Amino acid sequence: MMSKHGELPELAAAVLQPGFVGTSAPDWVRRWLGAGLGGVALFARNVESPDQVAALTAQLRAERPDVIVAIDEEAGDVTRFESRLGSSRPGNLALGAIDDPELTEAVARDLGRDLAAAGITLDYAPDADVNNNPDNPVIGVRAFGAEPLLVARHTAAFTRGIQAYGVAACAKHFPGHGDTAVDSHHDVPLITQSLAELAAIELIPFQAAIAAGTRVVMTGHLLVPAYDDALPATLSPKILTGLLREQLGFDGLIVTDGIEMQGVRRRFGLEGATVRALAAGVDAICVGGDHADEETAIRLRDAIVAAVRSGELAEERLRDAVARVRALADWTTRTQREAGVVPGAQPASALGSDIGFAAARRAVRVTRAAGAPDLPIAGVPHVVEFAPERNIAIGSETPWGIGAPLAGLLPGTTSVRFGADDLAALSDPAGTLLAAAAGRPLVLVVRDVHRHRWIADTLDRMIEARPDAIVVEMGIPIKVVGGVHVATFGATRACGQAAAELIAGADVPEPVAA
């Protein structure tokens, strides 16, 4: 098929979903929308409030009414829409711990309503990974759990809920990022399961998402030798076309995880990874977490055009990708109109989700050793929060912990936070931290203590001296220690509030009906 003169750049722009800097639409993005850009991706840096996001998306739609506006909002530890305060919803692991799919669907529907009201049409969620490796540094509480059927039923429920308001769900990270100890932001994780193991574990939630009607699937930058021993999934025709399209029957849009991530970029470069992904079966390229500028968009667009002209990328494949982008844009526009969504007319509450807070309270689990003190505590506590380094996906900007909500419930509460370097600078870390809590209830807050030796060692010494200490685990509760152990299954604002209420004995609102 021969292209009309000048048409290829517009087609190439249609498959890009770039990020940008700022809380209003930059001139270059507005120009690109007029020249065929199919979508944009919002990050925390683009979000101040629901009203501001609605105004931003209105600017975008003034240039292209059917623009796809995407955001990476997992409603958990990974939050962009509520990054300034922390998510008012509990996140996937907490919902999986409750194991009430109707609640998961209701929470996702509540999220979908808020996103749609702000003009967002694609959410890079839910995380459909089975977190069957507890040492996984990048998934963890982002997954619904470690059991395939549990993850599957909640992935399907989340998909149904969020799509009710015309916000496309996006099951990720295909074909499954759960059983790895490597972060694909930095390197290529190796998935060593056999075909039978993949079919029995990793693929089950994606099949459930497809059956539930997910409009989008996101690729993982993962090497899966059982299917392809040469190329990561994002660049593999065997995995994207052979497995996802032909074997699993997915007919929606395939989008990449951030194409600038080292899992694909280190070996192939931005341009090379982009072209190879499209040739393999990808329909949209997510970029801009790090490279959020017009120059990057130009580089990728021009690389796509050059690849078509050289024959490296078939023009028919590019046109097929563009058709899927436009089909998704049409679905979101039509579905939001049918649902009565008017972006900006009913912005999300600045305080967040009532049903999310209620769900977080349901998720909390308490383990109490014999002879340990009861909850709520008597007195004003001292809180020590151990802060491991956070991965790029979760980000460093989102608040977490229980010191602040406890201080709101129990005035006079004091809290400190220590990272690995902070503790290393102390000659006697446990003794120093214990001295500050003398004569007061002690609350120790951790995230995935089983993965961080520096936290575990200090925690053990402190608990030996203070067996009455309350340990709040805001990650995966693998190691249960302390006289009273409180598991929140996530570190969102809702999770922190739920734990604080339990410790303080605060009156809480009646549960919200699902």
Salt bridges, closest charged atoms under 4 A:
GLU7 OE1 - ARG319 NH2 3.03
GLU63 OE2 - ARG30 NE 3.43
ASP66 OD1 - ARG64 NE 3.22
ASP72 OD2 - ARG80 NH2 3.39
ASP72 OD1 - LYS172 NZ 2.97
GLU74 OE2 - ARG142 NH2 2.75
GLU74 OE2 - LYS172 NZ 2.68
ASP77 OD2 - ARG447 NH2 2.90
GLU82 OE1 - ARG89 NH1 3.51
GLU82 OE2 - ARG493 NH2 3.05
ASP99 OD2 - ARG153 NH2 2.89
ASP99 OD1 - HIS154 NE2 2.78
ASP100 OD2 - ARG362 NH1 3.38
GLU105 OE2 - ARG109 NH1 3.85
GLU105 OE1 - ARG160 NE 3.24
ASP110 OD2 - ARG89 NH2 2.91
ASP110 OD1 - ARG113 NH2 2.46
ASP114 OD2 - ARG89 NH2 2.78
ASP127 OD2 - ARG142 NE 3.93
ASP127 OD2 - HIS173 ND1 3.98
ASP129 OD2 - HIS173 ND1 2.79
ASP183 OD1 - HIS185 ND1 2.71
ASP183 OD2 - HIS186 NE2 3.92
ASP187 OD1 - ARG266 NH1 3.64
ASP251 OD1 - ARG324 NH1 3.09
ASP257 OD2 - HIS173 NE2 3.91
GLU271 OE2 - ARG299 NE 2.84
ASP283 OD2 - ARG245 NH2 2.71
ASP283 OD1 - ARG317 NH2 2.85
ASP283 OD1 - ARG324 NE 3.81
GLU294 OE1 - ARG31 NH2 3.21
ASP302 OD1 - ARG301 NE 3.11
GLU315 OE2 - ARG319 NE 3.00
ASP320 OD2 - ARG317 NH2 2.77
ASP320 OD2 - ARG324 NE 3.36
ASP330 OD2 - ARG334 NH1 2.68
ASP374 OD1 - ARG368 NE 2.98
GLU385 OE1 - ARG417 NH2 2.66
GLU397 OE2 - ARG80 NH1 4.00
ASP448 OD2 - ARG451 NE 3.65
ASP457 OD1 - ARG453 NE 2.83
ASP460 OD2 - LYS479 NZ 3.26
ASP468 OD1 - ARG466 NE 2.83
GLU501 OE1 - ARG361 NE 2.73
